[in-house]
């Protein structure tokens, strides 16, 4: 994610953290000018330091996600922003969630309650991977009846992957235009401290 941010915003000062230090050398090699540190999201060491914090597919891995959000609130300067993505809909739970060590998938209401409970003001919320939701639902149903393994969605023909990519590109354009999708495989929240 930091690499994509660096490419999109070359002059932005970036920092990244991880609860365990193992991924940091890889990240440092991709974005050598970023600052990296080991930290637990539930106890970030800095206060009122960052203009914007991002947690991209992080909260679902933390048992006490409310503590993580409160810690992020403390690390962001007053008026600063928060960007969060999480997997959506518990009914989409699958072996892939277990392998990834997720504690939960979120409902929109649940995530917004946690974000506002930590002191943030919601600016925008949308689901994404929405156009592929019927396909995801079918895969999850098949996995529950034992016909699909956790990694089987990686075995589709390139043409199908290309079609999915085109659909998601169109979906991103609608989100950039301000449309909020009501349901999808994931949620995006933009909030302000």
N, C-alpha and C positions, 0 to 999 in steps of 0.2 A: 504494500500500500504506500509506503514512504517513497518507493521508487517511482510510482505513478504520480504522486504529489510533486516530487522533484521535477519530473518531466513537464508537468502542467504548470508549475509555479517555480521557476528556477531560482528566484531570489528569496523564497520563503525559508525562514529558519525552522528546521525540523528536529524533532526529538522522538525517540522510540523507546519503549520499555517492554520487558518480558519478565514473567515471574521466575523463569529459569534462564540462565545465561546462554544456554546452548545455541539458540537461533540467532543471537546477536552478531557473531562474526559474519554470518551470511548476509544479514541486513547491512552491516557496516561495509562489506565489500560492494554492495549495490548502491549505497548512498553514503560515501565516505565522509561527507561534510556534515552529516546529521550527528546529533548528540544521542548516545545510547546509555541506558542504565537498567540495572536489574531492580524490579520493584513489584510488589504485590498490589494489584489494582485496589484492594481494600484498604491499603495504607500507603498511598503515594507520599513521597518524602517532601514534596514542594508545595508551598501554599501561594495562591493567587499569582502564579507564575506564567501560565499559558493563556494565549489569546483564544485558542481553540484546542479542544481535546477530541480525539476520535477513538471509538472502541468498535472495531469492525469484526463482527462475529467473535466477540470476546465474552460478553455477559452470560451467555448460555453455558459457559464452562465454569462459572463461579457460583458456588452454592449460595453465598450471601451476596447476591447481586445488588441489593439495596445498599450495603456497606460500600461496594465498589462505586456506585453512583454518587454516594455522599462524599467519598474520597475524591472523585473526579471534580465534584462541585468545589471542593476546597482548593484544588490545584489550578482552577481556572480563574483568571482575573475577573473582577466585576464587569458585567456587560459582555463577557466572552462567550464563545459558543461551544456546543457539544454536538458531535455527529455520532450516531449509533446505528449499526445494522445488527440484526438478530434473525435467526430462523423463526418463521411464523407457523402457527397452528399445531397444537399438540396432536390433532388427528392425523398429521403427516409424520408422526414419530415412526422411525424405522430402525433397522439394525445399523444404518449409517450413523444415526445419532448416538447410539450406544458405543460404536467404535470410536467416534469423535469425543466421547466422554462428555456429552451434553447433560446438563441437569434438567433442561426444559427447552421447549419451543414456546414462543410467546403469543398470546392474543394481543391485539392492538390495545384493548382496555388495560390489560395487565401491565404492559410496558409503559404506557402513558402514566398510569398510576405510580409506578416506581420512579419514573423520571421526574414527575412533578413532586412526588414525595421527598425527593432529594433536594428540592429547591429550585428546579429549573422551570422555565417558561417554554412551552412548546411553540415553535414557530412553524414547523411543517412536519407532517407525517404522511407516509405513503407505503403501501406494499410495493414490492417489486418481484420480478420473476412471476408476474401475474399471468401473462399470456401462456405460460407453460404450466400453470397450476393444474389443469385437467390431466395433463400427462404425468405430472408428479403424483397426483392422487391415484391414478391408475397403477403406477409403479409401487406406491406404498401398499395398495390393496393386494397386489400380486405378491409382494414380499411377505405379507401376513399369512398368505395361504401357502407359502413355501416354494413359490415358483421363481423367485428372484433373490439373488444374494445382495449383500450390502454394496458391492462394487460393480454390479452388473450394468448400471447406467453408463459406465465408461466404455462399454463395448458396442456402441451404436455406429452405424456407417457415417463416414465423413459428410455425406450429403445431408443427413439428418442433423448432425451437429451444426453444419452451415446454416440450415433452415432455422434452427433454434437461435443461433447467433443473430441472424437477420431479424427475427421476431423480437429479441431482447434489445437490439439496437433501436428499433422502432419504439419499443416501450420506453427506453431511456429518453427519447426525444419528447414523448408526452409528459414525462416527469419533469424534464427541464422546462417545459412550457407551463408547469404549475398544476398539472393534473395529479390528483391523489387517487391511486388505485385502492379499492376497498379490501382486496384479498390478494394473496400471492404466497410464494414460498418463503419470502423474507420481508422484514420491515426495515424502513429507514426513518429515523427521527432526527430532526434538526431542532435544537433547543438553545436557549440563552440563559446564562447565569444571572 
